[in-house]
Amino acid sequence: MTTGTSPRFWTRARLAGSAMALAVVAVFAAANAHLIVVAFTSQPACVPHLKTATQGAATYRAAKPSC
């Protein structure tokens, strides 16, 4: 028979597990926010390229340079 006291809900293990889960979610959210910021602030169409076509298999240049 119990004495009327309920066990504590927030035990040390639950607090540690909740803190670790919150830390993982915070790192995931921060990484995604960084990727979104980089995607909007970068200029992927403006890349350094060769101005003229040269002979050779290993030379690349932009199809439509924009800068």
N, C-alpha and C positions, 0 to 999 in steps of 0.2 A: 504494500500500500504506500502511496506517495504522501508526502507531508504538505502538499499544496504548492510547492515551489516548482516552477517549470524550468527545464534546462535552458541555459543561455543560448540564444540563437547565434550571436556573433562570437564564436570561439576564435582562438588565435589562428587555427588552421583556416577557417573561413575568411578571416580578415586578410591573411597572407595570400590566399588563393584569389580573393577578389582584387587585392592590390596588384597582383601579378597580371591578372586578366585585364585590368584597367590600363596597366602600363603597356601591354601588348597592343591593345586597341588604340592607345594614344600614339604609339610609334607608327602603327599602320596608317592612321589618319594623317599624321605629319608627313609621312613619305608620299602619300597620295596627293596631299596639298602641294608638296614641293614639285611633284611631276606636273601638276596642273599649272603652277606658276611658270615653270620652265617651258612648257608647251606654248603658253600664250606670250611669253616675252622673247622667245628665240625667233630667228628668221630662217627657217629651214630652206626656203627657196634661194637664199643668198649664200652660196658656198663658193669658196675659192676654186677656180677652174682654169684650164688652159684656154687662151683666147682663140687659138687656131688649131685646126685638126692636124695631128702629126701622125706619121707612120709608126706602127707598132701595135702589138696586141695588148700591152699593159698600160696604155694611156687612156685616161677617161676625161671627158669634159661634159659640162652641163648641156642638156638638150636645148633649153631656153634660158640663158642667163638673165637674171633680173636685176643685177647690180653692176 
